[in-house]
Amino acid sequence: MTSEQSKRPLARLVPGGARAARGKLRRRIEAAVRLIAALTIVGGLYSAYAPGVGRAEDVPALSDAAKRGKEIYETSCITCHGTNAQGVQGRGPSLIGVGSAAVEFQVNTGRMPLARQEAQAQRKDPQFTEQQAADLGAYIQELGGGPVLPGADSLNADVKKAQADPKVLAHGGELYRVNCSSCHAFSTGGGALSSGKYAPTLQHSSNRDIYGAMLTGPQNMPVFGNNQLSPDDKAAIIAYIQNLNQNPASDPGGWNIGRYGPVPEGLVIFLVGIAALVFATLWIAGKS
């Protein structure tokens, strides 16, 4: 075979290899283009249908009340409860989800702002007006939602209606004795709990204070949601409590011994009864 003949097969192979290489490169480029197109389509669909993603205009603006509440929060609450009310470790819990009801209860009763960490926040003179507490509650409500107190006028009307109905008032007394008297005593005077904690007196509480406490369960108190005590049940309990507070001279249970409940009353009866039996025994023995 001559040198010219030996070169002919190589000449035929080289163009075919180049075509194969170009075809492989073209397939890779097409695959990359298809991948980029697919990612672009998926990203576009996600941006179009995913709520609140990459669209600042979808974030609802704060109401005027919440804006005023935010100003109060940033000057009086942010140190303990943190930015956006997410809480600060060792200082204060998160307020996301507590609702305006918890805020209004704590602020209107002077428990918040808290001067120092104690076993339990004590009731004090409030540092903010009711309107400021409502604005602060509106800010927390719009941040994370949660329980909301009924309007003052509608709640007061419901309580007055319950006070005027003896059956509803008696039902409120029954509910109070079952759910509240073990801590707040039968006379609403409160009582001691464990670890330096206590159930506060209800003798100076407003209708909204009591409703807010039942709805939010502050500190050691359990939460009584509407599935446990309906709004009508809550109004009946408040009516019973306020009836006791407004009529301190009325003692439907009999002889008033400070309204401390059946235990001290039973003790007094026991001691009086024992003393009477001793004197009766001595008198009988002397006669015999």
Secondary structure, DSSP 8 states (H G I E B T S, - for coil): --HHHHHHHHHHHHHHHHHHHHHHHHHHHHHHHHHHHHHHHHHHHHHHHSTTSS-GGGS----HHHHHHHHHHHHHTHHHH-GGG--BTTTB---TTTHHHHHHHHHHTT--S-SS--SS------SS-HHHHHHHHHHHHHHH-------HHHHHHHHHHHHH-HHHHHHHHHHHHHHTHHHH-TTS--EE-STT-EE---TT--HHHHHHHHHH--TTS----TTTS-HHHHHHHHHHHHHHHH-TT--TTSS-STT--HHHHHHHHHHHHHHHHHHHHHHHHHH-
